[in-house]
Amino acid sequence: MKENIHPENYRFVVFKDINNDKTFICKSTVNTKESIKIKDKNYPLYKMEISSYSHPFFTGEKRFLGKTGPAEKFKRKYEKFKKL
């Protein structure tokens, strides 16, 4: 194994899923600007848009993130350039 290539600043970080306010703690080197207090101890806080708590693959739910998909947006955008 190569030496001196791995980061040294591993610490416990709270990851928060902003879709459902679920949190979990694990070691990470991610940069954060916020912190959170859990059980009288401060941890760095990293907010995520999606995690295993809210991802449809893990939850089994089918959700529509938008009204139209990328293909429909592309067709609508370039419809005016369509040749007759």
GROMACS elastic network, one bead per residue, 0.5 to 0.9 nm:
[ bonds ]
;  ai    aj funct       b0    kb
    2     5     6  0.66944   500
    2     6     6  0.88450   500
    3     6     6  0.76672   500
    4     7     6  0.79809   500
    4     8     6  0.89720   500
    7    10     6  0.71086   500
    7    29     6  0.75012   500
    8    29     6  0.83842   500
    9    28     6  0.80867   500
    9    29     6  0.59165   500
   10    13     6  0.89732   500
   10    27     6  0.59454   500
   10    28     6  0.52216   500
   10    29     6  0.50119   500
   10    30     6  0.85956   500
   11    26     6  0.80339   500
   11    27     6  0.50764   500
   11    28     6  0.56755   500
   11    29     6  0.65974   500
   11    43     6  0.89220   500
   11    44     6  0.87933   500
   12    25     6  0.64311   500
   12    26     6  0.53501   500
   12    28     6  0.62786   500
   12    29     6  0.86292   500
   12    43     6  0.68093   500
   12    44     6  0.75578   500
   13    24     6  0.83496   500
   13    25     6  0.55764   500
   13    26     6  0.56725   500
   13    27     6  0.58430   500
   13    28     6  0.61436   500
   13    29     6  0.82740   500
   13    30     6  0.80592   500
   13    32     6  0.88672   500
   13    35     6  0.88962   500
   13    43     6  0.57687   500
   13    44     6  0.51297   500
   13    45     6  0.60753   500
   13    46     6  0.71821   500
   14    23     6  0.65038   500
   14    24     6  0.56617   500
   14    26     6  0.67370   500
   14    27     6  0.86575   500
   14    35     6  0.83274   500
   14    36     6  0.76472   500
   14    43     6  0.62704   500
   14    44     6  0.61243   500
   14    46     6  0.61960   500
   14    47     6  0.84322   500
   15    22     6  0.83802   500
   15    23     6  0.55083   500
   15    24     6  0.54472   500
   15    25     6  0.61767   500
   15    26     6  0.78110   500
   15    44     6  0.86334   500
   15    45     6  0.60564   500
   15    47     6  0.58920   500
   15    48     6  0.69037   500
   16    19     6  0.88627   500
   16    20     6  0.86414   500
   16    21     6  0.61441   500
   16    22     6  0.57613   500
   16    24     6  0.67494   500
   16    25     6  0.88865   500
   16    45     6  0.72203   500
   16    46     6  0.62141   500
   16    48     6  0.59113   500
   16    49     6  0.84979   500
   16    51     6  0.85657   500
   17    20     6  0.60262   500
   17    21     6  0.53237   500
   17    22     6  0.54275   500
   17    23     6  0.63393   500
   17    24     6  0.88749   500
   17    46     6  0.88291   500
   17    47     6  0.60859   500
   17    49     6  0.58463   500
   17    50     6  0.59233   500
   17    51     6  0.61365   500
   17    52     6  0.88897   500
   17    53     6  0.74341   500
   17    54     6  0.75812   500
   18    21     6  0.51722   500
   18    22     6  0.75484   500
   18    47     6  0.63529   500
   18    48     6  0.60459   500
   18    49     6  0.56148   500
   18    50     6  0.74486   500
   19    22     6  0.81485   500
   19    48     6  0.84197   500
   19    49     6  0.64420   500
   19    50     6  0.70101   500
   19    51     6  0.89508   500
   19    53     6  0.88295   500
   19    54     6  0.68210   500
   20    53     6  0.77674   500
   20    54     6  0.71200   500
   22    53     6  0.71005   500
   22    54     6  0.89914   500
   25    43     6  0.88182   500
   28    31     6  0.88776   500
   30    46     6  0.78185   500
   31    44     6  0.85190   500
   31    46     6  0.80654   500
   32    35     6  0.77662   500
   32    44     6  0.61722   500
   32    45     6  0.62512   500
   32    46     6  0.59598   500
   32    47     6  0.89813   500
   33    44     6  0.74541   500
   33    45     6  0.74628   500
   33    46     6  0.81536   500
   34    43     6  0.87264   500
   34    44     6  0.60154   500
   34    45     6  0.52837   500
   34    46     6  0.73005   500
   35    42     6  0.64951   500
   35    43     6  0.54636   500
   35    46     6  0.81766   500
   36    41     6  0.82134   500
   36    42     6  0.55680   500
   36    43     6  0.54230   500
   36    44     6  0.63257   500
   36    45     6  0.58799   500
   37    40     6  0.60162   500
   37    41     6  0.53336   500
   37    43     6  0.62445   500
   37    44     6  0.88368   500
   38    41     6  0.53815   500
   38    42     6  0.63914   500
   38    43     6  0.74028   500
   39    42     6  0.83755   500
   48    51     6  0.69850   500
   49    54     6  0.87013   500
   50    53     6  0.75698   500
   50    54     6  0.58136   500
   50    55     6  0.60508   500
   51    54     6  0.55160   500
   51    55     6  0.57838   500
   51    58     6  0.89319   500
   52    55     6  0.52655   500
   52    56     6  0.82853   500
   52    57     6  0.80202   500
   52    58     6  0.57405   500
   52    59     6  0.75603   500
   53    56     6  0.87316   500
   53    58     6  0.70453   500
   53    59     6  0.68314   500
   54    57     6  0.86285   500
   54    58     6  0.73491   500
   54    59     6  0.64168   500
   54    61     6  0.89522   500
   55    58     6  0.56273   500
   55    59     6  0.61661   500
   55    60     6  0.83251   500
   55    61     6  0.83024   500
   56    60     6  0.53448   500
   56    61     6  0.50918   500
   56    62     6  0.60885   500
   56    63     6  0.71082   500
   57    60     6  0.56286   500
   57    61     6  0.75188   500
   57    62     6  0.86680   500
   58    61     6  0.82222   500
   59    62     6  0.87074   500
   64    67     6  0.71513   500
   64    68     6  0.88411   500
   65    68     6  0.86136   500
   65    69     6  0.87852   500
   66    69     6  0.68364   500
   68    71     6  0.80071   500
   68    72     6  0.59549   500
   68    73     6  0.66799   500
   69    72     6  0.55138   500
   69    73     6  0.64272   500
   69    74     6  0.88111   500
   70    73     6  0.51496   500
   70    74     6  0.61677   500
   70    75     6  0.87059   500
   71    74     6  0.51490   500
   71    75     6  0.62467   500
   71    76     6  0.86610   500
   72    75     6  0.51538   500
   72    76     6  0.61393   500
   72    77     6  0.85333   500
   73    76     6  0.51924   500
   73    77     6  0.60610   500
   73    78     6  0.87077   500
   74    77     6  0.51524   500
   74    78     6  0.62524   500
   74    79     6  0.83335   500
   75    78     6  0.54617   500
   75    79     6  0.57174   500
   76    79     6  0.52567   500
   76    80     6  0.79908   500
   77    80     6  0.72473   500
   77    81     6  0.87468   500
   78    81     6  0.54958   500
   78    82     6  0.69818   500
   79    82     6  0.53237   500
   80    83     6  0.85883   500
